[in-house]
Amino acid sequence: MLARALALSMLPLAAAGCATTGAQVPIVPTTPAASVTARGETEAVATANADAADDPAIWRNPADPVASLIVGTDKKAGLHVYDLTGKSRFFIDAGRVNNVDLKDMGPLGIIVAASDRNDKLNARLALFRLDPATAKLTPLGIVPVGAGEAYGVCLYRSAGKLHAFNVIKDGTIRQVELDLSGAAPTGKLLRTMKLATQSEGCVADERTHRLYVAEEDIGLWRFDARADGSTDAIPMAKADGAQIVADTEGVTLAPEGDGNGGYLIVSSQGDHAYAVYRLSDDRFVGRFRIAPGKLGATEETDGIDFAPGDFGPGYPGGLFVAQDGYNPPKAQNFKLAAWDDIKAALKID
């Protein structure tokens, strides 16, 4: 992905002597990025010498935050479940699963959804239930979501129902209502939206009913997430080399309060950084990167996730997790950063 971004961009390249990680030399954006360092990292995915780790999803344990879990995709093999020390507690062979999201559905349990690319011509959604005590994933079934290659997925709760936004590689977005009441899950297509080119990352804000989708070479868009809402795409941020350097990849929310407070974070893959926007007015706040430190930097990040709240002594103000596309000498993994560190670096309250 980064190679394509380099080819498309007309921005100058950083001098080769500035590259300290051994990854491809990033494009120099016009907006600088503050630096933080990772406080933790996961074990590497099992697929070596490949672009394999892709997307994380965080489950916070409200009773014992230190016992929280992270589900992460190895898009060549399946799903890992990590604890906050980074240990892989469980792995399930699910084949080619790309993005992942989860929601606590109360009596139905913690539902995990992964975009299933095992059939590149027919998109599917693989559903699991996460057991927080054992960190195991139990397969619930596969839900077909239409033609095309499944890329992104994000979940959204509305009026007690669980919806999945399924982002197809060609930019098609299908909103599907999931029914988990039977022996096997089923899905009902509610509506379809469209972006012009390859898209993947998405996240839905249940407070404001907004859906945010990343179109890789173009930038960030938002939609009305409600099933009866407009299907028009509203531009939010361009991948013009200033705030976001293509590819525009993972998207996550850092919500504050019950209204529209907080921030949206998007992976600026082309320069190994993350752009931050204020949710209340879509205003650009700043950029940060996970810089080289005891655990190494992140490069060429695909998926990201954030969860607010106390995660114990290491992450008392919230947890940010980012895929690391370059983690030598091991395979790719996920890095963990403290929201307190990010806010301090960006000088935001």
PyMOL commands that set and color helices and strands:
alter all, ss='L'
color gray80, all
select helices_A, chain A and resi 2-8+16-18+65-67+106-108+269-271+339-346
alter helices_A, ss='H'
color red, helices_A
select strands_A, chain A and resi 34-36+40-41+53-59+69-74+78-83+88-93+97-104+110-116+122-131+136-147+150-158+161-168+172-179+186-194+199-205+210-215+219-224+234-238+248-256+261-268+273-278+284-290+304-307+319-324+333-338
alter strands_A, ss='S'
color yellow, strands_A
deselect
rebuild
show_as cartoon
